[in-house]
């Protein structure tokens, strides 16, 4: 991560400082923090940010948790498009038709179910799928997760998303 911070231009100093801070929030465990960071970085698709996050996350996550965080990003990348379309179309008939999409990772990710839900919620926020955000946030609340914990994960997603946009723009302008 230390190699990444110098890439932030002066106008994005807030993002750089926020990135350093959101990865140390007391509301989240190390697994929740780094799994959220991995899933969010994958969702943003910025290569340098993703590489840095994956390298640091490997120091904090078990192989199973790393696999689950990547799985959350993968399945939500698909589901967010599908369910966002259903929601945005306004056509109720779409919600009555089976999705017929394979989503086994949701049940077989091999990690903590609460953590996996946090990661799915973070990716859904990045991808702008209100239906998925509401669904996964509801599951988290049913499992007793506090609003503070949920927002801590969303802070990570928002800062990683903003950082990815800046780093990508700077790469294109260089």
C-alpha positions, 0 to 999 in steps of 0.5 A, spaced: 500 500 500 505 504 501 507 504 494 500 506 492 499 512 496 504 517 492 500 515 486 495 520 489 495 527 486 494 533 491 487 534 489 485 527 491 489 528 498 482 527 502 482 520 498 489 518 500 488 519 507 481 516 507 484 510 504 489 509 510 484 511 515 478 506 513 482 500 513 483 501 520 476 502 523 474 499 530 467 497 527 470 491 523 474 485 524 481 485 520 477 479 516 471 484 515 476 490 513 480 486 508 475 482 505 471 488 504 477 492 501 478 486 496 471 485 494 471 493 493 477 493 489 475 488 484 469 491 483 472 498 481 477 494 476 483 499 477 489 494 476 494 498 481 489 499 486 487 492 486 494 489 486 496 493 492 489 491 496 490 484 494 498 484 496 496 487 503 489 483 504 494 476 503 497 478 510 490 479 513 486 474 510 486 466 510 486 463 503 478 461 504 476 468 506 480 471 500 476 466 496 470 468 499 471 476 498 473 474 490 467 470 490 462 476 493 465 481 488 464 476 482 457 474 484 455 481 485 458 483 479 453 479 475 447 479 480 447 487 481 446 488 473 440 482 473 437 485 479 438 492 478 435 491 471 429 488 474 428 494 479 429 499 474 425 496 468 419 497 473 416 491 470 413 486 475 413 480 471 421 480 471 421 478 478 416 473 477 421 469 472 426 465 475 433 468 474 436 461 472 443 464 474 448 460 478 449 463 484 452 457 488 458 461 491 453 465 496 452 458 499 458 455 499 463 460 500 467 457 506 467 464 510 463 467 515 456 468 513 456 475 516 462 477 513 460 475 506 454 479 506 458 485 508 462 484 502 456 483 497 453 489 500 459 493 499 460 491 492 452 492 491 453 499 493 459 500 488 455 497 482 449 502 484 444 496 485 439 498 490 435 492 490 441 488 492 443 493 497 437 493 500 437 485 500 443 484 503 443 490 508 436 486 511 440 480 512 445 483 516 440 487 520 437 480 521 443 477 523 444 483 528 449 487 525 449 494 527 448 500 522 455 502 524 458 496 522 455 496 515 457 503 514 464 502 516 464 497 510 460 502 506 466 507 507 471 502 505 467 501 498 466 508 497 473 510 498 476 505 494 471 507 489 473 514 489 480 512 489 480 507 483 476 513 479 482 518 481 488 513 479 485 511 473 484 518 471 491 520 472 493 514 469 489 516 462 492 523 463 499 521 464 
